[in-house]
Amino acid sequence: MKLFQQLLVATASLGMIAPIAAQASDVLNLEGINDYSRSKKTANRIDSQTFISETNEDIAVLKGRVDGLEARQANFEAGSFSDTTAMDGKAVFQLGAVEQSDGDLSEALAASYMYQLNLNTSFTGDDNLYVRIKTGNASEFMKSKTYGTYLSSANGNNDSLEVDKLWYSFPVGESNTVWVGPKIENYYMHGTTPSIYMPVTKQFTLGGNAAAYGASTDSGIGWAYNADSGLAISSNVVSKQNESTNGLFTNQARTSWATQIGYTKPQYAVSAIVNMKYNGWYDDYFSTASGVSSRGYDAGTKLNSTNIGLRGWWRPAESGTATPEVTLGYDTSEIDNATEGADTTTAWFAGLTWKDMFNADDRIGVAFGQPQTVENETVDPFAWEVYYSYKVNDSVSITPAVFGGTDRSGAAGKDIGGAVLETTFKF
């Protein structure tokens, strides 16, 4: 029994004991019994039948009150926190700094944190209501998209606890899943996992977080079909209309409509995606400045684009060997009505992971690639990261990492390098 219910039962029980005690003193008439004893009268003897009628009445009253209390308890249980809700979470401490050639970012040593709670509730046993609550105080470089130093673990809510994700998913038949929610991103609704590389910097998520897989949290709906053979087909749409006057799925709201087909087996997967993006939707985690501006949003033209992404990953049958897991990605984008030389962008990614090399559950990660770049770019931008993740125990891991890039923003001399130490606590 929950503590709150125990307190209620105790309070109600005390309320019953007082009147019962008062009734008992009236029924037994203790003063009369004492008078009888003092008079030494023996004509009327007290036996087991003396108070039986009154006692039966009291028992009936007591039983009625107990029944009422049990009914109240049942009501409390019916309104209690659902037993089908599961919660987990994590906290991440970050300590790091960057060094760059032009001084756009602070080079001071920074200490920050991120805190996250995940709530999953099922109402039928097959559906799921997902809520993610998040906060943090990421420093400047930890949330910089321009230089690719935005950390996957970073959150810039300035210590404000906010609902970060919120959606509901449910099955339709044996092989179909439907998602709908006011706070969701496209990639949560894909049928095939595009990448198994786990990055430190967010630019390397999803096999390159550029135009094909780049996403943003907003209102959306999606569907996925997953066959037992490994074939998966999915389609989803997200429209950026939260906290604005733009109508959902209108020409005023940036919208991303992604359709993916893929095939997955235990050791490998391949997939292709077509992501139609409207009204100036842009993606800047894994992009140069010109790759972002080519979409026309900042210029007010708000152009549409067709973005194609190819992904594939493979892993060895056994970990702990010199052979790594491999994830590869390639994106190409065609922008409608953009100026010549800026109407096409490309990006590519390669990620390598070695597991269980020195200790159980440890991980070595290496990733590199070219951010989303327009055809007439005058430089060849490049980004990279290397890390080692060590698991202290089932709940705590430590990850030192270094990262950097040359001409990273798409301009000559925009080089950057950095290092971070992350400590993750999972619960």
Secondary structure, DSSP 8 states (H G I E B T S, - for coil): --HHHHHHHHHHHHHHHHHHHHHHHHHHTHHHHHHHHHHT--SS---TTTTHHHHHHHHHHHHHHHHHHHHHHHHHHHTS--TTEEEEEEEEEEEEEEEESS--S--S-EEEEEEEEEEEE-SSSS-EEEEEEEEE---TGGG-TTTT--BTT---STT--EEEEEEEEEEETTTEEEEEEEEE-GGGG-SS-------SBGGGGGGS-STTT----EEEEEEEEE-TTSEEEEEEEEE--TTSS--TTSTTS-EEEEEEEEEEETTEEEEEEEEEEETT----TTB-HHHHHTT-TTTT----EEEEEEEEEE--SSSSSS--EEEEEEEEEEETT--TTSSEEEEEEEEEEEESSSSTT-EEEEEEEEEEEETT-SS--EEEEEEEEEESSSSEEEEEEEEEEESTTSSTT--EEEEEEEEEEE-
